């Protein structure tokens, strides 16, 4: 069965820090005479002019603003499937963004952003048709590609999930020689009966590290 419509057809939603101004120190001060010195040492300021601060007086140190927490984007190896990818429909409209990572020697990919398509009425927020620990899991962060074993540019032995109906297909993938395209094929039975989608690589900073959705799980999931 084909996965050309695996991603499009979903309603997409993007789920995807301020500096406090520091008041300048007042440069005008009135300095009292030092004890024991005649009053003429420090003349009274003219009524029409403010006295300039003495050069020996300590300066006011403005507090340093606390910088916002920002992490440096990960530099993914573009010779592999690791990184951000965009799936688009036949008209070039983006359907979803995925993040592929290596885990325990295998590659997996999850939704990190979805886009609503023209004509779609309802937004699918959870995977109601999924089973196991993904039952009713949030669509954003849902891992749909699992267990992909790398052999050079090619990946096999894994699965891909259609979250619309919970069907799990066998999967194969291949990264183009320039690392900018990912060919994703899902099938039932034998690869010949499947269909291939071409996904496009996104920049490594497509989503700031702090904003990347974590892997989602269903309410009954328990960490190992």
C-alpha positions in Angstrom: 0.0 0.0 0.0 1.2 3.5 -0.7 2.3 6.1 1.8 2.2 9.1 -0.6 -0.8 10.3 1.4 0.7 9.2 4.7 1.3 12.7 6.0 -0.8 15.0 3.9 -4.4 14.7 4.9 -3.6 15.5 8.5 -4.6 18.9 9.9 -1.4 20.6 10.9 -0.6 22.9 13.7 2.6 24.5 14.7 3.2 24.5 18.4 6.0 25.7 18.3 12.3 35.0 25.5 12.9 40.2 26.9 15.6 42.5 28.0 14.9 44.8 30.9 16.1 48.3 30.1 18.8 49.4 32.6 18.4 53.0 33.8 21.6 55.1 33.2 23.4 56.2 36.4 22.7 59.8 37.4 25.9 61.8 36.7 24.9 64.7 38.9 25.7 64.5 42.6 26.2 66.9 45.5 29.4 66.0 47.5 29.6 67.0 51.1 32.9 68.3 52.5 35.2 65.8 54.0 35.3 65.9 57.9 37.9 68.3 59.3 38.4 70.3 56.1 37.3 73.9 55.7 34.1 74.4 53.9 35.9 76.3 51.2 37.5 73.1 49.9 34.3 72.0 48.4 32.5 75.1 47.0 28.8 75.2 46.9 27.5 74.6 43.4 26.2 77.6 41.5 22.3 77.8 41.6 22.3 77.8 37.8 24.8 74.9 37.3 25.0 71.4 38.8 28.3 70.3 40.3 30.2 67.7 38.3 31.0 64.5 40.2 34.5 64.2 41.7 36.8 62.0 39.7 37.8 60.1 42.9 34.3 59.0 43.6 33.3 55.5 42.8 31.1 55.1 39.7 27.8 53.4 39.8 28.0 49.9 38.2 24.9 49.0 36.2 23.7 45.4 36.8 24.4 43.0 34.0 21.2 41.7 32.4 20.7 37.9 32.5 20.9 36.5 29.0 18.1 34.4 27.7 18.7 30.6 27.7 19.7 29.7 24.1 21.4 26.6 23.0 23.6 26.2 20.0 21.8 24.2 17.2 23.0 20.7 16.7 25.2 20.2 13.7 23.7 17.0 12.1 25.7 14.7 9.9 24.2 15.3 6.4 25.7 12.1 5.2 23.1 10.4 7.3 19.4 10.7 7.8 19.9 12.7 11.0 18.4 16.1 11.0 15.2 18.0 9.9 13.2 17.0 6.8 10.2 18.5 5.1 7.5 16.4 3.5 5.5 18.2 0.8 2.5 17.3 -1.4 2.5 17.2 -5.2 1.9 20.9 -5.4 5.0 21.6 -3.2 2.9 22.6 -0.1 4.6 21.6 3.1 2.8 18.9 5.0 5.0 18.2 8.0 8.5 18.6 9.4 10.3 15.6 10.9 13.4 15.2 13.0 15.5 12.1 12.6 17.9 11.0 15.2 20.1 8.0 15.9 19.1 6.0 19.0 21.0 2.9 20.0 22.4 2.5 16.5 19.1 2.8 14.7 17.4 5.8 13.2 13.9 7.1 14.0 11.9 10.1 12.9 9.2 12.1 14.7 6.8 14.9 13.8 8.1 18.3 15.0 5.8 20.5 13.0 2.6 20.1 11.0 0.8 22.3 8.5 -2.9 22.5 7.9 -3.9 21.7 4.4 -6.5 23.6 2.2 -10.0 22.3 2.8 -9.3 20.5 6.1 -11.9 21.2 8.7 -10.7 19.5 11.9 -7.3 19.4 13.5 -6.1 16.0 14.6 -4.3 16.5 17.9 -3.7 12.9 19.1 -3.2 9.5 17.6 -6.4 7.9 18.5 -5.8 4.9 16.2 -2.4 4.1 17.5 -1.7 1.2 19.8 0.5 0.5 22.8 2.4 3.4 24.4 1.5 5.6 21.5 -2.3 5.3 22.0 -3.7 8.8 22.2 -0.3 10.3 22.1 0.1 13.9 20.9 0.7 14.2 17.1 3.4 16.7 17.7 6.4 14.6 18.9 4.9 11.4 17.6 7.6 9.0 16.3 6.3 7.4 13.1 9.6 6.0 11.7 11.3 3.4 13.8 14.1 0.9 13.8 15.9 2.0 10.6 19.3 0.3 10.2 21.9 2.2 8.2 24.0 0.7 5.5 25.8 3.6 3.8 23.1 5.8 2.2 20.4 3.2 2.6 18.2 2.3 5.6 16.1 -0.8 6.0 14.5 -3.1 8.6 12.3 -0.5 10.1 8.7 0.6 10.1 6.6 3.6 9.4 3.3 4.4 11.0 0.2 5.9 9.4 -1.3 7.7 12.4 -4.6 8.2 10.6 -5.6 4.6 11.0 -2.8 3.1 13.1 -1.4 0.9 10.2 2.3 0.1 10.5 4.1 -0.5 7.3 7.6 -1.9 6.5 9.9 0.9 5.5 13.0 1.6 3.6 14.9 4.9 3.2 17.8 6.3 1.2 19.7 9.6 1.5 20.8 11.3 -1.7 24.5 11.6 -2.5 24.4 15.3 -1.7 22.5 14.7 1.6 19.7 17.0 0.6 16.9 14.5 -0.1 15.5 11.5 1.7 13.6 8.9 -0.2 11.1 7.2 2.1 9.2 4.0 1.0 6.5 2.3 3.0 5.0 -1.0 1.9 3.1 -4.1 3.0 4.5 -7.4 1.9 7.3 -6.7 -0.5 9.0 -3.3 -1.4 7.8 -3.6 -5.0 4.2 -3.0 -3.8 5.1 0.2 -2.0 5.5 3.9 -3.0 8.3 6.3 -2.5 8.1 9.9 -1.2 10.9 12.4 -1.5 11.5 14.6 1.5 13.7 17.7 1.5 16.4 18.5 4.1 15.9 21.6 6.2 18.7 23.7 7.9 20.0 22.4 11.2 18.6 25.5 12.9 15.1 25.1 11.4 13.8 24.9 14.9 15.7 26.3 17.9 16.9 23.5 20.3 14.7 24.8 23.1 11.7 24.6 20.9 12.1 21.0 19.5 9.2 18.9 20.7 10.1 16.0 22.8 9.0 12.5 21.8 5.3 12.1 22.7 3.7 9.1 24.4 0.2 8.0 25.3 -1.2 8.6 28.8 -0.6 5.0 29.8 3.1 5.1 28.9 5.5 4.4 31.7 9.2 5.1 31.3 11.5 2.1 31.5 
